[in-house]
Each structure stands twice: as structure tokens, then as C-alpha cells.
């Protein structure tokens, strides 16, 4: 996995939705790349900050399905 791949799939990784092979590739890359490891730390902190500050609102099922399809298409 390359740095630009990490940028494309970082949120899948943080959500735990990468397949096993990509997840392993991702982990190997961030273990070897200090820049990407730092990027992951920042993204995690942003997610924690947002979760603490925002009230979750349920999304309609059709929107969830559409988002998942779009995100998977972008990640491929």
C-alpha cells in the first residue's frame, strides 16, 4: 500500500470496514511510514473530538446504503 492509498481508505480503516488483506496492508504501511502514522493519529483525534461535540442523528436507511455504495466505489 502506498501513501495515496492510505489517504483514500483511512476512514474505512478507522471504521473497521476494510477487508482483512487491505487492513493488514494498511497496518504494515503505517508501521513503516511516519507521515501516514501521524495522519492516522490526527484523523483519530478529529473523530474523538467530533463524537464528543456532536449529537448523533439517525440517517435514513436509503442514505446509508447510498453512502456505502459511493464510498466503496471511491475506495476501489
Biopython code that builds the backbone (N, CA, C, O; Angstrom):
import numpy as np
from Bio.PDB.StructureBuilder import StructureBuilder

atoms = [
    (1, "UNK", "N", (0.849, -1.166, 0.000)),
    (1, "UNK", "CA", (0.000, 0.000, 0.000)),
    (1, "UNK", "C", (0.898, 1.233, 0.000)),
    (1, "UNK", "O", (1.934, 1.263, 0.663)),
    (2, "UNK", "N", (0.489, 2.232, -0.743)),
    (2, "UNK", "CA", (1.228, 3.490, -0.837)),
    (2, "UNK", "C", (0.509, 4.588, -0.066)),
    (2, "UNK", "O", (-0.646, 4.437, 0.331)),
    (3, "UNK", "N", (1.219, 5.700, 0.140)),
    (3, "UNK", "CA", (0.641, 6.809, 0.920)),
    (3, "UNK", "C", (-0.691, 7.286, 0.343)),
    (3, "UNK", "O", (-1.629, 7.552, 1.095)),
    (4, "UNK", "N", (-0.783, 7.398, -0.989)),
    (4, "UNK", "CA", (-2.049, 7.877, -1.560)),
    (4, "UNK", "C", (-3.178, 6.870, -1.331)),
    (4, "UNK", "O", (-4.344, 7.258, -1.257)),
    (5, "UNK", "N", (-2.844, 5.585, -1.219)),
    (5, "UNK", "CA", (-3.859, 4.577, -0.894)),
    (5, "UNK", "C", (-4.362, 4.756, 0.536)),
    (5, "UNK", "O", (-5.554, 4.617, 0.811)),
    (6, "UNK", "N", (-3.442, 5.062, 1.432)),
    (6, "UNK", "CA", (-3.808, 5.289, 2.830)),
    (6, "UNK", "C", (-4.802, 6.447, 2.922)),
    (6, "UNK", "O", (-5.795, 6.362, 3.644)),
    (7, "UNK", "N", (-4.532, 7.524, 2.192)),
    (7, "UNK", "CA", (-5.434, 8.680, 2.212)),
    (7, "UNK", "C", (-6.834, 8.304, 1.741)),
    (7, "UNK", "O", (-7.826, 8.821, 2.256)),
    (8, "UNK", "N", (-6.916, 7.404, 0.761)),
    (8, "UNK", "CA", (-8.218, 7.026, 0.196)),
    (8, "UNK", "C", (-9.036, 6.135, 1.124)),
    (8, "UNK", "O", (-10.266, 6.178, 1.097)),
    (9, "UNK", "N", (-8.367, 5.329, 1.942)),
    (9, "UNK", "CA", (-9.107, 4.337, 2.731)),
    (9, "UNK", "C", (-9.016, 4.552, 4.240)),
    (9, "UNK", "O", (-9.434, 3.691, 5.014)),
    (10, "UNK", "N", (-8.477, 5.685, 4.658)),
    (10, "UNK", "CA", (-8.269, 5.921, 6.088)),
    (10, "UNK", "C", (-9.563, 5.763, 6.892)),
    (10, "UNK", "O", (-9.542, 5.173, 7.972)),
    (11, "UNK", "N", (-10.671, 6.272, 6.391)),
    (11, "UNK", "CA", (-11.910, 6.190, 7.163)),
    (11, "UNK", "C", (-12.467, 4.766, 7.204)),
    (11, "UNK", "O", (-13.102, 4.381, 8.185)),
    (12, "UNK", "N", (-12.238, 3.992, 6.159)),
    (12, "UNK", "CA", (-12.631, 2.581, 6.210)),
    (12, "UNK", "C", (-11.829, 1.858, 7.290)),
    (12, "UNK", "O", (-12.364, 1.043, 8.041)),
    (13, "UNK", "N", (-10.529, 2.175, 7.351)),
    (13, "UNK", "CA", (-9.678, 1.573, 8.375)),
    (13, "UNK", "C", (-10.177, 1.941, 9.765)),
    (13, "UNK", "O", (-10.349, 1.071, 10.618)),
    (14, "UNK", "N", (-10.407, 3.226, 9.991)),
    (14, "UNK", "CA", (-10.853, 3.680, 11.306)),
    (14, "UNK", "C", (-12.224, 3.131, 11.678)),
    (14, "UNK", "O", (-12.517, 2.937, 12.858)),
    (15, "UNK", "N", (-13.061, 2.879, 10.684)),
    (15, "UNK", "CA", (-14.379, 2.293, 10.936)),
    (15, "UNK", "C", (-14.318, 0.778, 11.098)),
    (15, "UNK", "O", (-15.294, 0.158, 11.522)),
    (16, "UNK", "N", (-13.178, 0.181, 10.764)),
    (16, "UNK", "CA", (-13.042, -1.266, 10.844)),
    (16, "UNK", "C", (-13.749, -1.999, 9.723)),
    (16, "UNK", "O", (-14.164, -3.146, 9.891)),
    (17, "UNK", "N", (-13.891, -1.337, 8.562)),
    (17, "UNK", "CA", (-14.630, -1.949, 7.459)),
    (17, "UNK", "C", (-13.744, -2.375, 6.287)),
    (17, "UNK", "O", (-14.257, -2.787, 5.246)),
    (18, "UNK", "N", (-12.425, -2.281, 6.443)),
    (18, "UNK", "CA", (-11.549, -2.783, 5.383)),
    (18, "UNK", "C", (-11.536, -4.302, 5.420)),
    (18, "UNK", "O", (-11.653, -4.908, 6.485)),
    (19, "UNK", "N", (-11.392, -4.910, 4.250)),
    (19, "UNK", "CA", (-11.245, -6.362, 4.252)),
    (19, "UNK", "C", (-9.900, -6.716, 4.901)),
    (19, "UNK", "O", (-9.035, -5.854, 5.058)),
    (20, "UNK", "N", (-9.736, -7.963, 5.266)),
    (20, "UNK", "CA", (-8.570, -8.396, 6.031)),
    (20, "UNK", "C", (-7.245, -8.090, 5.327)),
    (20, "UNK", "O", (-6.295, -7.634, 5.963)),
    (21, "UNK", "N", (-7.180, -8.336, 4.032)),
    (21, "UNK", "CA", (-5.944, -8.089, 3.276)),
    (21, "UNK", "C", (-5.584, -6.611, 3.276)),
    (21, "UNK", "O", (-4.445, -6.240, 3.560)),
    (22, "UNK", "N", (-6.561, -5.771, 2.955)),
    (22, "UNK", "CA", (-6.292, -4.323, 2.939)),
    (22, "UNK", "C", (-5.977, -3.798, 4.326)),
    (22, "UNK", "O", (-5.123, -2.926, 4.486)),
    (23, "UNK", "N", (-6.658, -4.322, 5.320)),
    (23, "UNK", "CA", (-6.388, -3.912, 6.692)),
    (23, "UNK", "C", (-4.943, -4.231, 7.077)),
    (23, "UNK", "O", (-4.253, -3.404, 7.673)),
    (24, "UNK", "N", (-4.494, -5.438, 6.729)),
    (24, "UNK", "CA", (-3.109, -5.827, 7.011)),
    (24, "UNK", "C", (-2.123, -4.946, 6.244)),
    (24, "UNK", "O", (-1.122, -4.497, 6.803)),
    (25, "UNK", "N", (-2.407, -4.700, 4.962)),
    (25, "UNK", "CA", (-1.545, -3.830, 4.158)),
    (25, "UNK", "C", (-1.476, -2.425, 4.760)),
    (25, "UNK", "O", (-0.410, -1.812, 4.828)),
    (26, "UNK", "N", (-2.622, -1.938, 5.189)),
    (26, "UNK", "CA", (-2.709, -0.609, 5.792)),
    (26, "UNK", "C", (-1.835, -0.542, 7.041)),
    (26, "UNK", "O", (-1.036, 0.381, 7.198)),
    (27, "UNK", "N", (-1.989, -1.525, 7.926)),
    (27, "UNK", "CA", (-1.217, -1.546, 9.167)),
    (27, "UNK", "C", (0.279, -1.627, 8.896)),
    (27, "UNK", "O", (1.067, -0.945, 9.551)),
    (28, "UNK", "N", (0.674, -2.453, 7.936)),
    (28, "UNK", "CA", (2.098, -2.560, 7.589)),
    (28, "UNK", "C", (2.628, -1.228, 7.084)),
    (28, "UNK", "O", (3.740, -0.822, 7.420)),
    (29, "UNK", "N", (1.829, -0.558, 6.280)),
    (29, "UNK", "CA", (2.276, 0.718, 5.737)),
    (29, "UNK", "C", (2.441, 1.756, 6.844)),
    (29, "UNK", "O", (3.471, 2.427, 6.908)),
    (30, "UNK", "N", (1.449, 1.897, 7.713)),
    (30, "UNK", "CA", (1.569, 2.938, 8.741)),
    (30, "UNK", "C", (2.644, 2.591, 9.774)),
    (30, "UNK", "O", (3.182, 3.486, 10.426)),
    (31, "UNK", "N", (2.958, 1.318, 9.928)),
    (31, "UNK", "CA", (4.075, 0.938, 10.806)),
    (31, "UNK", "C", (5.409, 1.393, 10.219)),
    (31, "UNK", "O", (6.354, 1.679, 10.955)),
    (32, "UNK", "N", (5.478, 1.459, 8.890)),
    (32, "UNK", "CA", (6.731, 1.814, 8.215)),
    (32, "UNK", "C", (6.799, 3.275, 7.783)),
    (32, "UNK", "O", (7.874, 3.758, 7.427)),
    (33, "UNK", "N", (5.681, 3.986, 7.807)),
    (33, "UNK", "CA", (5.633, 5.348, 7.270)),
    (33, "UNK", "C", (5.196, 6.322, 8.370)),
    (33, "UNK", "O", (4.028, 6.347, 8.759)),
    (34, "UNK", "N", (6.132, 7.109, 8.859)),
    (34, "UNK", "CA", (5.845, 8.041, 9.951)),
    (34, "UNK", "C", (4.823, 9.100, 9.548)),
    (34, "UNK", "O", (4.002, 9.512, 10.368)),
    (35, "UNK", "N", (4.866, 9.544, 8.289)),
    (35, "UNK", "CA", (3.902, 10.557, 7.835)),
    (35, "UNK", "C", (2.475, 10.025, 7.877)),
    (35, "UNK", "O", (1.567, 10.708, 8.351)),
    (36, "UNK", "N", (2.281, 8.825, 7.391)),
    (36, "UNK", "CA", (0.935, 8.240, 7.401)),
    (36, "UNK", "C", (0.493, 7.894, 8.818)),
    (36, "UNK", "O", (-0.682, 8.037, 9.155)),
    (37, "UNK", "N", (1.414, 7.447, 9.636)),
    (37, "UNK", "CA", (1.069, 7.165, 11.031)),
    (37, "UNK", "C", (0.593, 8.452, 11.719)),
    (37, "UNK", "O", (-0.387, 8.436, 12.464)),
    (38, "UNK", "N", (1.288, 9.560, 11.467)),
    (38, "UNK", "CA", (0.877, 10.846, 12.037)),
    (38, "UNK", "C", (-0.494, 11.261, 11.514)),
    (38, "UNK", "O", (-1.310, 11.801, 12.261)),
    (39, "UNK", "N", (-0.747, 11.007, 10.227)),
    (39, "UNK", "CA", (-2.042, 11.339, 9.631)),
    (39, "UNK", "C", (-3.165, 10.557, 10.319)),
    (39, "UNK", "O", (-4.235, 11.107, 10.582)),
    (40, "UNK", "N", (-2.923, 9.279, 10.609)),
    (40, "UNK", "CA", (-3.924, 8.440, 11.266)),
    (40, "UNK", "C", (-4.210, 8.970, 12.672)),
    (40, "UNK", "O", (-5.363, 9.004, 13.101)),
    (41, "UNK", "N", (-3.179, 9.376, 13.378)),
    (41, "UNK", "CA", (-3.353, 9.928, 14.720)),
    (41, "UNK", "C", (-4.235, 11.166, 14.671)),
    (41, "UNK", "O", (-5.132, 11.321, 15.500)),
    (42, "UNK", "N", (-3.991, 12.042, 13.715)),
    (42, "UNK", "CA", (-4.800, 13.255, 13.563)),
    (42, "UNK", "C", (-6.247, 12.897, 13.259)),
    (42, "UNK", "O", (-7.163, 13.458, 13.861)),
    (43, "UNK", "N", (-6.463, 11.967, 12.332)),
    (43, "UNK", "CA", (-7.832, 11.569, 11.980)),
    (43, "UNK", "C", (-8.552, 10.961, 13.179)),
    (43, "UNK", "O", (-9.739, 11.218, 13.379)),
    (44, "UNK", "N", (-7.855, 10.164, 13.974)),
    (44, "UNK", "CA", (-8.473, 9.590, 15.176)),
    (44, "UNK", "C", (-8.875, 10.689, 16.152)),
    (44, "UNK", "O", (-9.965, 10.650, 16.724)),
    (45, "UNK", "N", (-7.999, 11.664, 16.340)),
    (45, "UNK", "CA", (-8.298, 12.769, 17.263)),
    (45, "UNK", "C", (-9.497, 13.579, 16.774)),
    (45, "UNK", "O", (-10.337, 13.991, 17.574)),
    (46, "UNK", "N", (-9.575, 13.805, 15.479)),
    (46, "UNK", "CA", (-10.711, 14.535, 14.912)),
    (46, "UNK", "C", (-12.002, 13.766, 15.173)),
    (46, "UNK", "O", (-13.012, 14.357, 15.557)),
    (47, "UNK", "N", (-11.973, 12.465, 14.969)),
    (47, "UNK", "CA", (-13.165, 11.644, 15.190)),
    (47, "UNK", "C", (-13.609, 11.687, 16.650)),
    (47, "UNK", "O", (-14.802, 11.793, 16.936)),
    (48, "UNK", "N", (-12.653, 11.606, 17.570)),
    (48, "UNK", "CA", (-12.976, 11.669, 19.000)),
    (48, "UNK", "C", (-13.572, 13.034, 19.332)),
    (48, "UNK", "O", (-14.577, 13.123, 20.036)),
    (49, "UNK", "N", (-12.958, 14.083, 18.829)),
    (49, "UNK", "CA", (-13.448, 15.443, 19.064)),
    (49, "UNK", "C", (-14.890, 15.591, 18.576)),
    (49, "UNK", "O", (-15.749, 16.102, 19.294)),
    (50, "UNK", "N", (-15.140, 15.142, 17.355)),
    (50, "UNK", "CA", (-16.480, 15.274, 16.789)),
    (50, "UNK", "C", (-17.504, 14.448, 17.550)),
    (50, "UNK", "O", (-18.626, 14.903, 17.772)),
    (51, "UNK", "N", (-17.133, 13.249, 17.947)),
    (51, "UNK", "CA", (-18.066, 12.403, 18.704)),
    (51, "UNK", "C", (-18.449, 13.039, 20.032)),
    (51, "UNK", "O", (-19.585, 12.905, 20.488)),
    (52, "UNK", "N", (-17.496, 13.732, 20.651)),
    (52, "UNK", "CA", (-17.775, 14.381, 21.928)),
    (52, "UNK", "C", (-18.646, 15.620, 21.769)),
    (52, "UNK", "O", (-19.404, 15.968, 22.674)),
    (53, "UNK", "N", (-18.539, 16.285, 20.624)),
    (53, "UNK", "CA", (-19.193, 17.583, 20.447)),
    (53, "UNK", "C", (-20.524, 17.531, 19.699)),
    (53, "UNK", "O", (-21.351, 18.430, 19.845)),
    (54, "UNK", "N", (-20.732, 16.509, 18.917)),
    (54, "UNK", "CA", (-21.926, 16.463, 18.072)),
    (54, "UNK", "C", (-22.937, 15.455, 18.595)),
    (54, "UNK", "O", (-22.576, 14.391, 19.097)),
    (55, "UNK", "N", (-24.187, 15.805, 18.469)),
    (55, "UNK", "CA", (-25.264, 14.890, 18.812)),
    (55, "UNK", "C", (-25.564, 14.026, 17.594)),
    (55, "UNK", "O", (-25.870, 14.550, 16.522)),
    (56, "UNK", "N", (-25.480, 12.711, 17.747)),
    (56, "UNK", "CA", (-25.753, 11.862, 16.589)),
    (56, "UNK", "C", (-27.226, 11.910, 16.180)),
    (56, "UNK", "O", (-28.124, 11.869, 17.021)),
    (57, "UNK", "N", (-27.443, 11.997, 14.899)),
    (57, "UNK", "CA", (-28.794, 11.944, 14.339)),
    (57, "UNK", "C", (-28.877, 10.715, 13.450)),
    (57, "UNK", "O", (-27.960, 10.466, 12.668)),
    (58, "UNK", "N", (-29.941, 9.948, 13.547)),
    (58, "UNK", "CA", (-30.041, 8.760, 12.694)),
    (58, "UNK", "C", (-30.252, 9.154, 11.230)),
    (58, "UNK", "O", (-31.080, 10.004, 10.902)),
    (59, "UNK", "N", (-29.482, 8.509, 10.377)),
    (59, "UNK", "CA", (-29.639, 8.739, 8.939)),
    (59, "UNK", "C", (-30.664, 7.748, 8.397)),
    (59, "UNK", "O", (-30.742, 6.613, 8.868)),
    (60, "UNK", "N", (-31.452, 8.174, 7.404)),
    (60, "UNK", "CA", (-32.397, 7.245, 6.784)),
    (60, "UNK", "C", (-31.641, 6.083, 6.123)),
    (60, "UNK", "O", (-30.524, 6.260, 5.637)),
    (61, "UNK", "N", (-32.246, 4.919, 6.108)),
    (61, "UNK", "CA", (-31.601, 3.732, 5.542)),
    (61, "UNK", "C", (-31.172, 3.931, 4.093)),
    (61, "UNK", "O", (-30.091, 3.488, 3.706)),
    (62, "UNK", "N", (-32.002, 4.591, 3.286)),
    (62, "UNK", "CA", (-31.632, 4.775, 1.876)),
    (62, "UNK", "C", (-30.381, 5.638, 1.747)),
    (62, "UNK", "O", (-29.590, 5.428, 0.828)),
    (63, "UNK", "N", (-30.186, 6.591, 2.632)),
    (63, "UNK", "CA", (-28.993, 7.418, 2.598)),
    (63, "UNK", "C", (-27.766, 6.610, 3.002)),
    (63, "UNK", "O", (-26.708, 6.738, 2.385)),
    (64, "UNK", "N", (-27.900, 5.786, 4.026)),
    (64, "UNK", "CA", (-26.792, 4.936, 4.461)),
    (64, "UNK", "C", (-26.333, 4.023, 3.321)),
    (64, "UNK", "O", (-25.137, 3.886, 3.064)),
    (65, "UNK", "N", (-27.294, 3.406, 2.648)),
    (65, "UNK", "CA", (-26.964, 2.488, 1.559)),
    (65, "UNK", "C", (-26.261, 3.232, 0.420)),
    (65, "UNK", "O", (-25.295, 2.733, -0.157)),
    (66, "UNK", "N", (-26.748, 4.404, 0.111)),
    (66, "UNK", "CA", (-26.152, 5.203, -0.960)),
    (66, "UNK", "C", (-24.718, 5.625, -0.603)),
    (66, "UNK", "O", (-23.827, 5.584, -1.451)),
    (67, "UNK", "N", (-24.506, 6.025, 0.642)),
    (67, "UNK", "CA", (-23.168, 6.410, 1.091)),
    (67, "UNK", "C", (-22.200, 5.236, 1.035)),
    (67, "UNK", "O", (-21.067, 5.387, 0.577)),
    (68, "UNK", "N", (-22.629, 4.087, 1.490)),
    (68, "UNK", "CA", (-21.772, 2.906, 1.471)),
    (68, "UNK", "C", (-21.374, 2.567, 0.031)),
    (68, "UNK", "O", (-20.205, 2.289, -0.237)),
    (69, "UNK", "N", (-22.328, 2.589, -0.884)),
    (69, "UNK", "CA", (-22.018, 2.295, -2.293)),
    (69, "UNK", "C", (-21.016, 3.302, -2.851)),
    (69, "UNK", "O", (-20.067, 2.925, -3.539)),
    (70, "UNK", "N", (-21.226, 4.570, -2.556)),
    (70, "UNK", "CA", (-20.342, 5.615, -3.070)),
    (70, "UNK", "C", (-18.949, 5.495, -2.482)),
    (70, "UNK", "O", (-17.964, 5.593, -3.214)),
    (71, "UNK", "N", (-18.845, 5.286, -1.188)),
    (71, "UNK", "CA", (-17.535, 5.173, -0.546)),
    (71, "UNK", "C", (-16.764, 3.961, -1.041)),
    (71, "UNK", "O", (-15.554, 4.032, -1.252)),
    (72, "UNK", "N", (-17.454, 2.867, -1.225)),
    (72, "UNK", "CA", (-16.770, 1.662, -1.730)),
    (72, "UNK", "C", (-16.289, 1.869, -3.167)),
    (72, "UNK", "O", (-15.209, 1.407, -3.535)),
    (73, "UNK", "N", (-17.076, 2.551, -3.961)),
    (73, "UNK", "CA", (-16.677, 2.824, -5.358)),
    (73, "UNK", "C", (-15.447, 3.717, -5.380)),
    (73, "UNK", "O", (-14.554, 3.517, -6.203)),
    (74, "UNK", "N", (-15.390, 4.685, -4.500)),
    (74, "UNK", "CA", (-14.239, 5.594, -4.435)),
    (74, "UNK", "C", (-12.997, 4.864, -3.957)),
    (74, "UNK", "O", (-11.898, 5.131, -4.444)),
    (75, "UNK", "N", (-13.151, 3.951, -3.013)),
    (75, "UNK", "CA", (-12.012, 3.250, -2.439)),
    (75, "UNK", "C", (-11.405, 2.230, -3.394)),
    (75, "UNK", "O", (-10.256, 1.829, -3.212)),
    (76, "UNK", "N", (-12.145, 1.808, -4.395)),
    (76, "UNK", "CA", (-11.633, 0.786, -5.328)),
    (76, "UNK", "C", (-10.767, 1.400, -6.318)),
    (76, "UNK", "O", (-10.239, 0.709, -7.190)),
]
sb = StructureBuilder()
sb.init_structure("model")
sb.init_model(0)
sb.init_chain("A")
sb.init_seg("    ")
for serial, (resi, resn, name, xyz) in enumerate(atoms, 1):
    if name == "N":
        sb.init_residue(resn, " ", resi, " ")
    sb.init_atom(name, np.array(xyz, "f"), 0.0, 1.0, " ", f" {name:<3s}", serial, name[0])
structure = sb.get_structure()
